[in-house]
Amino acid sequence: MMADQFVDLLSRHQPDLTFYETLYKDLHSNPGLSLQERYASERAASHLSHLNDSLPKSSQFAIYEHIGGYGVAGVLYNGSGPSVLLRADMDALPVEEKTGLEYASKKREVDVADGMEKPVMHACGHDMHVTCLLAATEYLAHTRSAWSGTLIVLFQPNEERAGGAKAMVADGLYDKIPLPDVVLGQHVMPQRAGRVLVRSGTMMAAADSFKITLFGRGGHGSMPQQCVDPVVLASNVVLRLQGIVSREVDPAEPAVVTVGSLQAGETENVIADRAILKVNVRSQSEGTRAKILGCMKRIVKAECDASGCTKEPLIEESTSFPMTVNDAEVTRKLKKSFEGSFKDEFHPERPASNASEDVSVLATSVGEPCCFWFFGGIEEEIWDKAEEEGRLMEDIPSNHSAYFAPVIQPTLNVGIKALFVGALTFLGQKAS
């Protein structure tokens, strides 16, 4: 099937997007933190169930819930042919929304990870991902006379903490649903709305996060000579870590080392007995990753030795995202379809991103290929003005910002279309 046929098929079977615009607003107003995505999960499963009501009994989705937490999968068998898995993530972030939108989240909830009450916001666009996939699922279900094979739609929890895909696989995902021949997914980004972007090879970086505890010797603030000050120690570690990328990693290799948190002490006249650093490392090759992690461990130990610590530092990994690597042949086919479907709005060789994802686990865990692309969510006029004035960094909110909220259209329409075209690129074509 050619790209123009995809577009024609899409135009002839377009569902009511007003419903999906309302659904998006509802999901945005009702976010759930990682491991707490109950609302989005129930909406996804309910939507698949209602969709079944409009389908013949022989062509209904098998629906599986509570996989690896709040994970949901729907499987539509439609004759012989390839199995294609489309994935959307569901979790939100502990961010207080400041968009001023009428449907902005006002929600707060206790985070099961640490027992603390936090504001909650869909600051990364996962509500858009869920809405796009549910709409694309309706498209594909109602155009099943044009394709053959097995469609798998998967709604994944806990992407933000890198655990959702692993948990679904570990919970027997592929004992419940067929093995996919290809895994496809997408992410809304701070790009001009209407754009679709992909590349072959590394699409997104690996990310490794660590909690590092440095053990000093506490005491009175007036008697530092009797202490090993963990604040000074931690400050030296932070400064030395910044030299890894600038002085030890090949300048041609993308890499980031961020110390996002330094915690020590409670008051000004007490020298604490420990400091805790939270460190995040981004890399786009296994060699660079190994280099940075080795340097980090060497620096932490050496600074502790230099400060006279009597207890070894404790370095604990908290999360680990794999690199997202787009399969060359899958990406080649997808580019051809996207070029025909999106014309000038398709950007086929965008630079790799230092953001991270766990979608690839759904493919690599069973030795299958995947491809992951981006689509823009920034209103065209706002983007064009900021670009003309050279203020993209200042005026365009990024993912995880309290101000990040994709413009509903054309973002929603493009995200639906991309999933629809992506699925049809790999599903079989019926002779009719």
C-alpha beads as a LAMMPS data file, in Angstrom:
LAMMPS data file: protein, C-alpha beads

432 atoms
431 bonds

1 atom types
1 bond types

-500.0 500.0 xlo xhi
-500.0 500.0 ylo yhi
-500.0 500.0 zlo zhi

Masses

1 110.0

Atoms # bond

1 1 1 0.000 0.000 0.000
2 1 1 1.398 3.415 -0.975
3 1 1 1.469 6.529 1.206
4 1 1 -1.295 8.251 -0.793
5 1 1 -3.505 5.202 -0.169
6 1 1 -2.867 5.527 3.575
7 1 1 -3.994 9.151 3.477
8 1 1 -7.064 8.320 1.388
9 1 1 -8.011 5.495 3.739
10 1 1 -7.574 7.813 6.703
11 1 1 -9.788 10.520 5.202
12 1 1 -12.588 8.043 4.455
13 1 1 -12.684 6.504 7.944
14 1 1 -11.921 9.427 10.237
15 1 1 -13.630 9.140 13.630
16 1 1 -15.084 12.079 15.536
17 1 1 -12.044 14.019 16.689
18 1 1 -14.198 16.211 18.933
19 1 1 -14.622 13.183 21.175
20 1 1 -10.864 12.648 21.306
21 1 1 -10.160 16.322 21.988
22 1 1 -12.489 16.067 24.987
23 1 1 -10.836 12.819 26.047
24 1 1 -7.418 14.485 25.906
25 1 1 -8.584 17.327 28.153
26 1 1 -10.028 14.818 30.601
27 1 1 -6.781 12.845 30.760
28 1 1 -4.798 16.057 31.155
29 1 1 -6.987 17.102 34.106
30 1 1 -6.662 13.697 35.787
31 1 1 -2.976 12.692 35.735
32 1 1 -1.441 9.893 37.774
33 1 1 2.145 9.581 38.959
34 1 1 4.311 6.624 37.953
35 1 1 2.835 3.393 39.373
36 1 1 -0.435 5.299 39.991
37 1 1 -1.865 5.543 36.452
38 1 1 -5.221 4.022 37.410
39 1 1 -7.385 6.668 35.702
40 1 1 -5.642 6.570 32.317
41 1 1 -5.473 2.776 32.462
42 1 1 -9.204 2.450 33.124
43 1 1 -10.037 4.968 30.381
44 1 1 -7.911 3.013 27.891
45 1 1 -9.443 -0.356 28.778
46 1 1 -12.959 1.095 28.797
47 1 1 -12.433 2.676 25.387
48 1 1 -11.278 -0.620 23.901
49 1 1 -14.319 -2.328 25.421
50 1 1 -16.700 0.257 23.932
51 1 1 -14.927 -0.056 20.593
52 1 1 -15.644 -3.791 20.696
53 1 1 -19.357 -2.967 20.878
54 1 1 -19.104 -1.548 17.344
55 1 1 -17.197 -4.542 15.959
56 1 1 -18.390 -8.028 14.924
57 1 1 -17.730 -10.648 17.608
58 1 1 -15.201 -12.316 15.319
59 1 1 -13.217 -9.049 15.051
60 1 1 -13.068 -7.772 18.591
61 1 1 -10.090 -6.875 20.730
62 1 1 -8.866 -9.270 23.373
63 1 1 -8.220 -6.937 26.318
64 1 1 -5.673 -7.565 29.067
65 1 1 -5.393 -5.345 32.134
66 1 1 -3.075 -4.924 35.136
67 1 1 0.069 -6.096 33.366
68 1 1 3.133 -4.965 35.285
69 1 1 0.982 -2.587 37.329
70 1 1 -1.616 -0.609 35.418
71 1 1 -0.502 -1.778 31.973
72 1 1 -3.178 -2.510 29.363
73 1 1 -2.905 -4.372 26.054
74 1 1 -5.467 -4.915 23.333
75 1 1 -5.046 -7.490 20.552
76 1 1 -7.037 -7.502 17.304
77 1 1 -6.545 -10.619 15.175
78 1 1 -7.329 -9.929 11.515
79 1 1 -6.105 -12.880 9.509
80 1 1 -2.594 -14.005 8.661
81 1 1 0.202 -11.488 8.494
82 1 1 2.668 -9.542 10.632
83 1 1 2.068 -8.550 14.241
84 1 1 2.537 -4.828 14.889
85 1 1 2.702 -3.360 18.401
86 1 1 1.830 0.323 18.944
87 1 1 2.753 1.691 22.354
88 1 1 1.762 4.736 24.433
89 1 1 2.958 5.604 27.942
90 1 1 0.534 6.861 30.607
91 1 1 2.309 8.292 33.662
92 1 1 2.572 11.930 34.747
93 1 1 5.124 13.918 36.750
94 1 1 5.354 15.537 40.212
95 1 1 5.084 19.058 38.750
96 1 1 2.678 21.867 39.669
97 1 1 0.994 22.961 36.443
98 1 1 1.289 26.655 35.504
99 1 1 -0.152 26.637 31.974
100 1 1 -3.305 28.527 32.938
101 1 1 -5.395 26.238 30.726
102 1 1 -9.045 25.740 31.627
103 1 1 -8.383 22.010 31.814
104 1 1 -5.114 22.353 33.751
105 1 1 -4.422 19.766 36.433
106 1 1 -5.066 20.812 40.017
107 1 1 -4.431 17.334 41.322
108 1 1 -2.230 16.372 44.248
109 1 1 -1.584 12.822 45.414
110 1 1 0.675 10.848 47.721
111 1 1 3.557 9.323 45.767
112 1 1 3.809 5.610 46.562
113 1 1 7.565 5.817 45.958
114 1 1 8.266 7.964 49.019
115 1 1 4.962 8.644 50.805
116 1 1 5.111 12.389 50.075
117 1 1 2.130 14.377 48.761
118 1 1 2.970 16.087 45.477
119 1 1 1.329 18.098 42.709
120 1 1 0.742 16.058 39.550
121 1 1 0.858 17.186 35.920
122 1 1 1.063 15.628 32.479
123 1 1 4.175 17.689 31.816
124 1 1 5.635 15.241 29.283
125 1 1 2.655 14.759 26.968
126 1 1 1.771 11.184 27.838
127 1 1 -1.916 12.177 27.870
128 1 1 -1.490 13.111 24.203
129 1 1 0.174 9.753 23.519
130 1 1 -2.737 7.814 25.047
131 1 1 -5.332 9.861 23.160
132 1 1 -3.535 9.475 19.824
133 1 1 -3.244 5.715 20.251
134 1 1 -6.900 5.260 21.224
135 1 1 -7.997 7.246 18.164
136 1 1 -5.583 5.395 15.860
137 1 1 -6.928 2.125 17.262
138 1 1 -10.458 3.111 16.196
139 1 1 -9.194 4.037 12.708
140 1 1 -7.407 0.721 12.317
141 1 1 -10.295 -1.349 13.667
142 1 1 -12.699 0.218 11.182
143 1 1 -10.318 -0.175 8.219
144 1 1 -9.521 -3.837 8.877
145 1 1 -10.835 -4.728 5.413
146 1 1 -7.685 -3.074 4.036
147 1 1 -5.069 -4.905 6.107
148 1 1 -4.271 -8.320 7.522
149 1 1 -2.255 -9.458 10.491
150 1 1 -2.399 -8.750 14.219
151 1 1 -2.667 -5.295 15.762
152 1 1 -1.417 -4.917 19.335
153 1 1 -2.061 -1.659 21.195
154 1 1 -0.224 -1.278 24.482
155 1 1 -0.657 1.344 27.205
156 1 1 2.391 1.341 29.446
157 1 1 2.776 2.549 33.032
158 1 1 5.861 3.921 34.774
159 1 1 7.913 5.172 31.835
160 1 1 9.260 8.175 33.761
161 1 1 11.051 5.941 36.261
162 1 1 12.261 3.478 33.628
163 1 1 10.375 0.537 35.090
164 1 1 7.171 0.118 33.098
165 1 1 8.306 -1.797 30.043
166 1 1 10.476 -4.125 32.131
167 1 1 7.605 -4.737 34.552
168 1 1 5.154 -5.602 31.785
169 1 1 7.586 -8.063 30.214
170 1 1 8.437 -9.582 33.606
171 1 1 4.716 -9.954 34.374
172 1 1 4.261 -12.263 31.400
173 1 1 3.217 -9.765 28.726
174 1 1 4.283 -12.081 25.921
175 1 1 2.562 -15.059 27.515
176 1 1 -0.686 -13.125 27.105
177 1 1 -0.224 -11.440 23.720
178 1 1 1.533 -12.499 20.485
179 1 1 5.169 -11.643 19.938
180 1 1 5.348 -8.515 17.767
181 1 1 7.290 -8.435 14.504
182 1 1 7.923 -4.739 15.120
183 1 1 7.377 -2.273 17.982
184 1 1 6.417 1.323 17.097
185 1 1 5.970 4.381 19.295
186 1 1 6.097 8.158 19.328
187 1 1 6.618 11.166 21.607
188 1 1 5.257 14.703 21.429
189 1 1 8.111 17.214 21.667
190 1 1 8.778 20.982 21.774
191 1 1 8.793 21.212 17.989
192 1 1 6.533 23.055 15.565
193 1 1 3.108 21.390 15.484
194 1 1 2.623 19.349 12.327
195 1 1 6.206 18.115 12.121
196 1 1 7.192 14.458 12.314
197 1 1 10.839 13.613 12.968
198 1 1 12.806 10.362 12.977
199 1 1 16.284 8.999 12.358
200 1 1 17.896 5.633 11.842
201 1 1 20.184 4.329 14.587
202 1 1 20.388 6.001 17.992
203 1 1 17.251 8.108 18.478
204 1 1 17.472 8.705 22.239
205 1 1 20.220 8.432 24.816
206 1 1 20.787 5.943 27.583
207 1 1 20.189 7.429 31.037
208 1 1 21.609 6.138 34.313
209 1 1 20.665 7.694 37.652
210 1 1 22.473 7.195 40.952
211 1 1 22.092 8.025 44.611
212 1 1 25.564 8.606 46.044
213 1 1 25.991 8.751 49.824
214 1 1 29.208 10.345 51.108
215 1 1 30.058 9.563 54.742
216 1 1 31.859 12.257 56.722
217 1 1 32.196 12.783 60.457
218 1 1 29.735 15.171 62.056
219 1 1 30.205 17.616 64.910
220 1 1 29.912 21.183 66.130
221 1 1 30.154 23.935 63.553
222 1 1 32.809 25.675 65.682
223 1 1 35.125 22.632 65.642
224 1 1 35.632 21.624 61.986
225 1 1 39.078 20.227 62.850
226 1 1 37.351 17.343 64.607
227 1 1 35.102 16.581 61.661
228 1 1 35.118 15.422 58.047
229 1 1 32.781 17.961 56.461
230 1 1 30.544 16.196 53.918
231 1 1 29.359 19.529 52.455
232 1 1 32.876 20.473 51.389
233 1 1 33.457 16.918 50.192
234 1 1 30.232 16.888 48.184
235 1 1 31.039 20.291 46.683
236 1 1 34.376 18.994 45.449
237 1 1 32.721 15.893 43.994
238 1 1 30.160 18.015 42.134
239 1 1 32.862 20.210 40.595
240 1 1 35.040 17.278 39.603
241 1 1 32.116 15.431 38.003
242 1 1 31.613 18.395 35.668
243 1 1 35.070 17.749 34.242
244 1 1 34.172 14.279 32.951
245 1 1 32.370 15.482 29.828
246 1 1 34.635 18.470 29.191
247 1 1 37.964 16.719 29.808
248 1 1 37.611 12.931 29.620
249 1 1 34.943 12.201 26.988
250 1 1 35.668 12.563 23.268
251 1 1 34.213 15.969 22.254
252 1 1 32.555 14.265 19.272
253 1 1 30.516 12.057 21.622
254 1 1 27.255 13.486 23.055
255 1 1 27.183 13.152 26.843
256 1 1 25.718 14.873 29.900
257 1 1 26.453 14.544 33.615
258 1 1 23.968 16.333 35.898
259 1 1 23.962 16.555 39.677
260 1 1 20.302 17.287 40.269
261 1 1 20.274 17.158 44.056
262 1 1 22.730 17.736 46.935
263 1 1 21.382 17.170 50.432
264 1 1 23.323 17.575 53.668
265 1 1 22.579 18.816 57.166
266 1 1 19.610 20.521 58.777
267 1 1 20.995 23.658 60.432
268 1 1 23.895 26.117 60.178
269 1 1 25.877 25.292 63.346
270 1 1 26.050 21.512 62.934
271 1 1 28.439 19.754 60.555
272 1 1 26.484 16.821 59.175
273 1 1 27.822 13.269 59.054
274 1 1 26.804 12.563 55.462
275 1 1 25.781 14.122 52.148
276 1 1 23.609 12.633 49.418
277 1 1 24.049 13.403 45.729
278 1 1 21.591 12.417 43.015
279 1 1 23.387 12.127 39.684
280 1 1 22.077 11.564 36.171
281 1 1 24.270 10.427 33.257
282 1 1 23.254 10.567 29.560
283 1 1 25.178 8.874 26.751
284 1 1 24.652 7.773 23.164
285 1 1 27.126 4.898 22.900
286 1 1 28.008 1.974 25.155
287 1 1 31.678 2.999 25.138
288 1 1 30.909 6.522 26.338
289 1 1 28.520 5.213 28.959
290 1 1 31.140 2.859 30.397
291 1 1 33.736 5.653 30.338
292 1 1 31.542 8.115 32.244
293 1 1 30.433 5.610 34.876
294 1 1 34.018 4.534 35.458
295 1 1 35.131 8.153 35.838
296 1 1 32.271 8.923 38.230
297 1 1 33.158 6.041 40.542
298 1 1 36.871 6.930 40.445
299 1 1 36.225 10.595 41.305
300 1 1 33.838 9.845 44.158
301 1 1 36.264 7.387 45.768
302 1 1 39.286 9.641 45.275
303 1 1 37.580 12.679 46.794
304 1 1 36.523 10.604 49.798
305 1 1 40.099 9.424 50.229
306 1 1 41.370 13.007 49.892
307 1 1 38.964 14.158 52.623
308 1 1 40.023 11.404 54.999
309 1 1 36.731 9.542 55.063
310 1 1 36.852 6.356 57.094
311 1 1 33.833 4.782 55.379
312 1 1 33.567 3.948 51.696
313 1 1 30.982 5.922 49.682
314 1 1 27.783 4.135 48.720
315 1 1 26.821 4.355 45.025
316 1 1 23.340 2.997 44.283
317 1 1 21.720 2.869 40.848
318 1 1 18.153 4.192 41.016
319 1 1 17.007 4.019 37.378
320 1 1 18.493 2.934 34.069
321 1 1 17.089 3.649 30.602
322 1 1 18.566 1.845 27.590
323 1 1 19.456 3.684 24.416
324 1 1 16.572 3.856 21.960
325 1 1 18.018 2.529 18.707
326 1 1 15.828 2.606 15.600
327 1 1 16.254 -0.444 13.392
328 1 1 17.725 0.551 10.017
329 1 1 15.363 -1.457 7.786
330 1 1 12.243 -0.619 9.788
331 1 1 13.171 3.067 9.743
332 1 1 13.848 2.978 5.996
333 1 1 10.340 1.679 5.322
334 1 1 8.773 4.099 7.764
335 1 1 10.586 7.067 6.223
336 1 1 9.162 6.198 2.830
337 1 1 5.620 6.126 4.231
338 1 1 6.084 9.316 6.260
339 1 1 7.598 11.204 3.343
340 1 1 4.545 10.426 1.221
341 1 1 2.089 11.176 4.022
342 1 1 3.559 14.293 5.665
343 1 1 5.452 15.839 2.721
344 1 1 7.526 18.870 3.817
345 1 1 6.537 18.442 7.456
346 1 1 8.539 15.217 7.660
347 1 1 12.131 15.587 8.868
348 1 1 13.990 12.323 8.173
349 1 1 17.362 12.886 9.879
350 1 1 16.962 14.848 13.089
351 1 1 19.866 14.709 15.569
352 1 1 19.657 12.114 18.322
353 1 1 18.153 13.359 21.587
354 1 1 19.701 13.171 25.052
355 1 1 16.251 12.457 26.463
356 1 1 15.552 8.809 27.270
357 1 1 12.839 6.170 26.884
358 1 1 12.190 2.545 27.825
359 1 1 10.010 1.629 24.809
360 1 1 12.827 -0.374 23.227
361 1 1 12.631 -2.937 26.060
362 1 1 9.344 -4.154 24.569
363 1 1 11.294 -5.109 21.431
364 1 1 14.793 -6.044 22.593
365 1 1 13.454 -8.353 25.313
366 1 1 12.181 -10.669 22.555
367 1 1 14.816 -9.897 19.908
368 1 1 12.556 -7.823 17.648
369 1 1 13.154 -4.414 15.985
370 1 1 11.622 -1.106 16.984
371 1 1 11.269 2.427 15.699
372 1 1 10.399 5.522 17.713
373 1 1 9.675 8.966 16.296
374 1 1 8.844 12.497 17.486
375 1 1 5.994 14.803 16.549
376 1 1 5.684 18.506 17.301
377 1 1 3.264 20.073 19.772
378 1 1 4.023 23.819 19.719
379 1 1 1.493 26.151 18.098
380 1 1 2.818 27.200 14.685
381 1 1 2.585 30.970 15.265
382 1 1 4.321 30.767 18.637
383 1 1 7.101 28.599 17.215
384 1 1 7.610 30.782 14.134
385 1 1 7.801 33.990 16.200
386 1 1 10.300 32.498 18.652
387 1 1 12.386 31.085 15.802
388 1 1 12.423 34.415 13.958
389 1 1 13.534 36.229 17.097
390 1 1 16.140 33.601 17.983
391 1 1 14.352 32.798 21.247
392 1 1 13.401 29.135 20.912
393 1 1 15.295 28.201 24.080
394 1 1 13.749 31.041 26.085
395 1 1 10.146 31.057 24.825
396 1 1 9.321 27.413 24.055
397 1 1 8.618 25.268 27.151
398 1 1 10.286 21.867 27.108
399 1 1 8.927 18.539 28.288
400 1 1 8.821 18.363 32.101
401 1 1 8.218 22.124 32.331
402 1 1 5.267 23.399 34.360
403 1 1 4.300 25.322 31.201
404 1 1 4.474 22.434 28.702
405 1 1 1.106 21.718 27.105
406 1 1 0.862 20.700 23.437
407 1 1 -1.632 22.641 21.343
408 1 1 -4.455 20.163 20.791
409 1 1 -4.694 20.633 17.033
410 1 1 -2.979 19.884 14.747
411 1 1 -0.928 17.878 17.267
412 1 1 -3.601 15.280 17.921
413 1 1 -4.409 14.791 14.253
414 1 1 -0.737 14.369 13.303
415 1 1 -0.078 11.908 16.131
416 1 1 -3.070 9.791 15.092
417 1 1 -2.028 9.874 11.454
418 1 1 1.558 8.873 12.257
419 1 1 0.458 5.807 14.221
420 1 1 -2.068 4.844 11.534
421 1 1 0.485 5.168 8.721
422 1 1 3.156 3.445 10.803
423 1 1 0.943 0.441 11.514
424 1 1 -0.190 0.067 7.892
425 1 1 3.425 0.222 6.710
426 1 1 4.062 -3.141 8.383
427 1 1 0.704 -4.894 8.490
428 1 1 -0.182 -7.087 5.545
429 1 1 -2.253 -5.705 2.675
430 1 1 -5.458 -7.466 1.730
431 1 1 -5.905 -8.258 -1.947
432 1 1 -9.162 -6.326 -2.050

Bonds

1 1 1 2
2 1 2 3
3 1 3 4
4 1 4 5
5 1 5 6
6 1 6 7
7 1 7 8
8 1 8 9
9 1 9 10
10 1 10 11
11 1 11 12
12 1 12 13
13 1 13 14
14 1 14 15
15 1 15 16
16 1 16 17
17 1 17 18
18 1 18 19
19 1 19 20
20 1 20 21
21 1 21 22
22 1 22 23
23 1 23 24
24 1 24 25
25 1 25 26
26 1 26 27
27 1 27 28
28 1 28 29
29 1 29 30
30 1 30 31
31 1 31 32
32 1 32 33
33 1 33 34
34 1 34 35
35 1 35 36
36 1 36 37
37 1 37 38
38 1 38 39
39 1 39 40
40 1 40 41
41 1 41 42
42 1 42 43
43 1 43 44
44 1 44 45
45 1 45 46
46 1 46 47
47 1 47 48
48 1 48 49
49 1 49 50
50 1 50 51
51 1 51 52
52 1 52 53
53 1 53 54
54 1 54 55
55 1 55 56
56 1 56 57
57 1 57 58
58 1 58 59
59 1 59 60
60 1 60 61
61 1 61 62
62 1 62 63
63 1 63 64
64 1 64 65
65 1 65 66
66 1 66 67
67 1 67 68
68 1 68 69
69 1 69 70
70 1 70 71
71 1 71 72
72 1 72 73
73 1 73 74
74 1 74 75
75 1 75 76
76 1 76 77
77 1 77 78
78 1 78 79
79 1 79 80
80 1 80 81
81 1 81 82
82 1 82 83
83 1 83 84
84 1 84 85
85 1 85 86
86 1 86 87
87 1 87 88
88 1 88 89
89 1 89 90
90 1 90 91
91 1 91 92
92 1 92 93
93 1 93 94
94 1 94 95
95 1 95 96
96 1 96 97
97 1 97 98
98 1 98 99
99 1 99 100
100 1 100 101
101 1 101 102
102 1 102 103
103 1 103 104
104 1 104 105
105 1 105 106
106 1 106 107
107 1 107 108
108 1 108 109
109 1 109 110
110 1 110 111
111 1 111 112
112 1 112 113
113 1 113 114
114 1 114 115
115 1 115 116
116 1 116 117
117 1 117 118
118 1 118 119
119 1 119 120
120 1 120 121
121 1 121 122
122 1 122 123
123 1 123 124
124 1 124 125
125 1 125 126
126 1 126 127
127 1 127 128
128 1 128 129
129 1 129 130
130 1 130 131
131 1 131 132
132 1 132 133
133 1 133 134
134 1 134 135
135 1 135 136
136 1 136 137
137 1 137 138
138 1 138 139
139 1 139 140
140 1 140 141
141 1 141 142
142 1 142 143
143 1 143 144
144 1 144 145
145 1 145 146
146 1 146 147
147 1 147 148
148 1 148 149
149 1 149 150
150 1 150 151
151 1 151 152
152 1 152 153
153 1 153 154
154 1 154 155
155 1 155 156
156 1 156 157
157 1 157 158
158 1 158 159
159 1 159 160
160 1 160 161
161 1 161 162
162 1 162 163
163 1 163 164
164 1 164 165
165 1 165 166
166 1 166 167
167 1 167 168
168 1 168 169
169 1 169 170
170 1 170 171
171 1 171 172
172 1 172 173
173 1 173 174
174 1 174 175
175 1 175 176
176 1 176 177
177 1 177 178
178 1 178 179
179 1 179 180
180 1 180 181
181 1 181 182
182 1 182 183
183 1 183 184
184 1 184 185
185 1 185 186
186 1 186 187
187 1 187 188
188 1 188 189
189 1 189 190
190 1 190 191
191 1 191 192
192 1 192 193
193 1 193 194
194 1 194 195
195 1 195 196
196 1 196 197
197 1 197 198
198 1 198 199
199 1 199 200
200 1 200 201
201 1 201 202
202 1 202 203
203 1 203 204
204 1 204 205
205 1 205 206
206 1 206 207
207 1 207 208
208 1 208 209
209 1 209 210
210 1 210 211
211 1 211 212
212 1 212 213
213 1 213 214
214 1 214 215
215 1 215 216
216 1 216 217
217 1 217 218
218 1 218 219
219 1 219 220
220 1 220 221
221 1 221 222
222 1 222 223
223 1 223 224
224 1 224 225
225 1 225 226
226 1 226 227
227 1 227 228
228 1 228 229
229 1 229 230
230 1 230 231
231 1 231 232
232 1 232 233
233 1 233 234
234 1 234 235
235 1 235 236
236 1 236 237
237 1 237 238
238 1 238 239
239 1 239 240
240 1 240 241
241 1 241 242
242 1 242 243
243 1 243 244
244 1 244 245
245 1 245 246
246 1 246 247
247 1 247 248
248 1 248 249
249 1 249 250
250 1 250 251
251 1 251 252
252 1 252 253
253 1 253 254
254 1 254 255
255 1 255 256
256 1 256 257
257 1 257 258
258 1 258 259
259 1 259 260
260 1 260 261
261 1 261 262
262 1 262 263
263 1 263 264
264 1 264 265
265 1 265 266
266 1 266 267
267 1 267 268
268 1 268 269
269 1 269 270
270 1 270 271
271 1 271 272
272 1 272 273
273 1 273 274
274 1 274 275
275 1 275 276
276 1 276 277
277 1 277 278
278 1 278 279
279 1 279 280
280 1 280 281
281 1 281 282
282 1 282 283
283 1 283 284
284 1 284 285
285 1 285 286
286 1 286 287
287 1 287 288
288 1 288 289
289 1 289 290
290 1 290 291
291 1 291 292
292 1 292 293
293 1 293 294
294 1 294 295
295 1 295 296
296 1 296 297
297 1 297 298
298 1 298 299
299 1 299 300
300 1 300 301
301 1 301 302
302 1 302 303
303 1 303 304
304 1 304 305
305 1 305 306
306 1 306 307
307 1 307 308
308 1 308 309
309 1 309 310
310 1 310 311
311 1 311 312
312 1 312 313
313 1 313 314
314 1 314 315
315 1 315 316
316 1 316 317
317 1 317 318
318 1 318 319
319 1 319 320
320 1 320 321
321 1 321 322
322 1 322 323
323 1 323 324
324 1 324 325
325 1 325 326
326 1 326 327
327 1 327 328
328 1 328 329
329 1 329 330
330 1 330 331
331 1 331 332
332 1 332 333
333 1 333 334
334 1 334 335
335 1 335 336
336 1 336 337
337 1 337 338
338 1 338 339
339 1 339 340
340 1 340 341
341 1 341 342
342 1 342 343
343 1 343 344
344 1 344 345
345 1 345 346
346 1 346 347
347 1 347 348
348 1 348 349
349 1 349 350
350 1 350 351
351 1 351 352
352 1 352 353
353 1 353 354
354 1 354 355
355 1 355 356
356 1 356 357
357 1 357 358
358 1 358 359
359 1 359 360
360 1 360 361
361 1 361 362
362 1 362 363
363 1 363 364
364 1 364 365
365 1 365 366
366 1 366 367
367 1 367 368
368 1 368 369
369 1 369 370
370 1 370 371
371 1 371 372
372 1 372 373
373 1 373 374
374 1 374 375
375 1 375 376
376 1 376 377
377 1 377 378
378 1 378 379
379 1 379 380
380 1 380 381
381 1 381 382
382 1 382 383
383 1 383 384
384 1 384 385
385 1 385 386
386 1 386 387
387 1 387 388
388 1 388 389
389 1 389 390
390 1 390 391
391 1 391 392
392 1 392 393
393 1 393 394
394 1 394 395
395 1 395 396
396 1 396 397
397 1 397 398
398 1 398 399
399 1 399 400
400 1 400 401
401 1 401 402
402 1 402 403
403 1 403 404
404 1 404 405
405 1 405 406
406 1 406 407
407 1 407 408
408 1 408 409
409 1 409 410
410 1 410 411
411 1 411 412
412 1 412 413
413 1 413 414
414 1 414 415
415 1 415 416
416 1 416 417
417 1 417 418
418 1 418 419
419 1 419 420
420 1 420 421
421 1 421 422
422 1 422 423
423 1 423 424
424 1 424 425
425 1 425 426
426 1 426 427
427 1 427 428
428 1 428 429
429 1 429 430
430 1 430 431
431 1 431 432
